[in-house]
Amino acid sequence: MSLEPQASDIREEPADHPALDDTSQAKRIVERLRRLHDGEQALGDVVALGAAARAPLETLLVEREPSGIYQPRVLAARALGAIHAYDILLDFLHHPRFPSSPVEYAGEEAVVNGAAEVLALHRFEPAFETLREIVATRPHLIGVVHALATFERTTAIPELLAALGDDGSRHAAEEGLLRIGPPARAALVERVEQLSRDKSAAFETNVRHRHAMLQLLIQLGLPLGAWERLAPLMAAPDARVAAAACGIALLHGPHAARDKAAHTLARLARRGDLRLRIEIEAILHQDAALRGLSLETRSTKI
């Protein structure tokens, strides 16, 4: 039997073997982001593609995911930031989708938060107004609130004040207002006054909101002449609000208000729960430090 290949066995091979074109390669590599077990590892390879990854990354970012799984799309947002495709991320935030399905809705919120965080991380200035618009209508989006806060602009104060009213976003909003610093004080005082006069003043959400703003004023101080507007809150029905108002009096109020504040704090501490007592102790520590007293000495003066 001849070992020579028969004519029927011979196949023509191309002269060369071109690699996958850039588009196909980019799609294939970006698809790896969908793998929950190693999507993070694929991120570096995707970023290495550079501009070739823009189109497939945008496709992944904007696609609907009924299961609510958001991690691959957040990875796409991170990759877009890394290749400086900020325009795609901004366009996505301009046209957010919030589906009726609770599961899909939660996933969409996570991607919006992720895209916002990426733009803030890269200090993409054109995103600022878009972030303000989102927080104005959806202050519960923690990532968007955090992203807005990183810009440290006074024009974001109204949106950050609103986000203080949300339990989830409160910490991010507090950090943003502390970064802005003294320029936020007047707005804080005005908003506390408004909420104190509101018919919802006894509601828990209102109380938490005012308490958060008063705590910020303890740290930031008061604008000139503002104490008289807050003085009635030393007698607020809720102990948290009253204690915070007394803290402001003790640390930043006129001399005439300090003795009353100190005695009120002592009374509230005796009746309050552990959390309130810790809060009052922190106020006393701060007052003692300001006046060069030991805490024991300060306590004996109450």
Residue pairs with C-beta under 8 A, 6 or more apart in sequence:
19 25
20 28
22 49
22 52
23 52
23 55
25 49
25 52
26 49
26 52
26 53
26 55
26 56
27 56
29 42
29 45
29 46
29 49
29 53
30 46
30 49
30 53
30 56
30 57
30 60
30 76
30 79
31 56
32 38
32 39
32 42
32 45
32 46
33 39
33 42
33 43
33 46
33 60
33 72
33 75
33 76
33 79
34 60
34 72
35 42
36 69
36 71
36 72
39 71
39 72
39 75
40 75
42 75
43 75
43 78
43 79
43 82
46 53
46 57
46 79
47 53
47 79
47 82
47 83
49 83
50 83
51 83
51 85
53 79
53 83
54 80
54 83
54 85
54 88
57 76
57 79
57 80
57 83
57 85
57 88
58 76
58 80
58 85
58 88
60 72
60 73
60 76
61 73
61 76
61 77
61 80
61 88
61 89
61 92
61 111
61 115
62 92
63 73
64 97
64 99
64 104
65 73
65 104
65 107
66 101
66 103
66 104
67 103
67 104
67 107
68 103
68 104
68 106
68 107
69 107
70 106
70 107
70 108
70 110
70 111
70 114
73 107
73 111
73 114
74 110
74 111
74 114
74 115
77 89
77 92
77 111
77 114
77 115
77 118
78 114
78 118
80 86
80 88
80 89
80 118
81 89
81 118
81 119
81 121
81 122
84 122
86 119
86 122
86 124
86 126
86 127
89 115
89 118
89 119
89 124
89 127
90 119
90 124
90 126
90 127
90 130
92 112
92 115
93 112
93 115
93 116
93 119
93 127
93 130
93 131
93 134
94 130
96 108
96 112
96 134
97 108
98 105
98 108
98 109
99 105
99 108
109 141
110 143
112 134
112 141
112 143
112 144
113 141
113 142
113 143
113 144
114 143
116 127
116 131
116 134
116 141
116 143
116 144
116 146
116 147
116 148
117 143
117 146
117 147
119 127
119 131
119 147
120 127
120 131
120 146
120 147
120 148
120 150
120 151
121 150
123 150
125 151
127 147
128 148
128 151
128 153
128 156
131 144
131 147
131 148
131 151
131 156
132 148
132 155
132 156
132 159
134 141
134 144
135 141
135 144
135 145
135 148
135 156
135 159
135 160
135 162
135 163
136 158
136 159
136 162
138 144
139 145
139 159
139 162
139 163
139 165
139 166
139 169
139 173
140 166
140 168
140 169
141 169
142 168
142 169
142 172
145 159
145 160
145 163
145 169
145 172
145 173
145 176
146 172
146 175
146 176
148 156
148 159
148 160
148 176
149 156
149 160
149 172
149 173
149 175
149 176
149 177
149 179
150 176
152 176
152 179
152 180
153 180
154 180
154 183
154 184
156 176
156 180
157 177
157 180
157 183
157 184
157 187
158 187
160 173
160 176
160 177
160 180
160 184
161 173
161 177
161 187
161 188
161 191
161 213
163 169
163 170
163 172
163 173
164 170
164 173
164 174
164 177
164 209
164 212
164 213
165 205
165 208
165 209
165 212
166 173
167 208
170 208
170 212
174 212
174 215
174 216
177 184
177 188
177 216
177 220
178 216
178 219
178 220
181 220
182 220
182 221
182 223
184 216
184 220
185 217
185 220
185 221
185 222
185 223
185 226
186 223
186 226
188 213
188 216
188 217
188 220
189 217
189 222
189 223
189 226
189 229
189 230
191 213
192 210
192 213
192 214
192 217
192 230
192 233
193 229
193 230
195 201
195 206
195 209
195 210
196 210
196 232
196 233
196 236
198 206
200 206
201 207
202 237
202 238
207 238
207 240
207 241
210 233
210 241
211 238
211 240
211 241
211 244
214 230
214 233
214 241
214 244
214 245
214 247
214 248
215 244
217 230
217 244
217 248
217 252
218 244
218 247
218 248
218 251
218 252
218 283
218 286
221 251
221 252
222 230
222 248
222 252
222 253
227 248
227 249
227 252
227 253
227 254
227 257
230 245
230 248
231 245
231 249
231 253
231 257
233 241
233 242
233 244
233 245
234 242
234 245
234 246
234 249
234 257
234 260
234 261
234 264
235 242
236 242
236 245
239 268
239 271
239 272
239 276
240 276
240 279
242 264
242 268
243 264
243 265
243 268
243 272
243 276
243 279
243 280
243 283
244 279
245 261
246 261
246 262
246 264
246 265
246 268
246 283
247 261
247 265
247 280
247 283
247 286
249 257
249 258
249 260
249 261
250 258
250 261
250 262
250 265
250 283
250 287
251 283
251 286
251 287
251 290
253 261
262 301
262 302
263 302
265 280
265 283
265 284
265 302
266 302
268 276
268 280
269 276
269 277
269 280
269 281
272 280
281 295
284 295
284 298
284 299
284 302
285 295
287 293
287 298
288 294
288 295
288 297
288 298
291 298
293 301
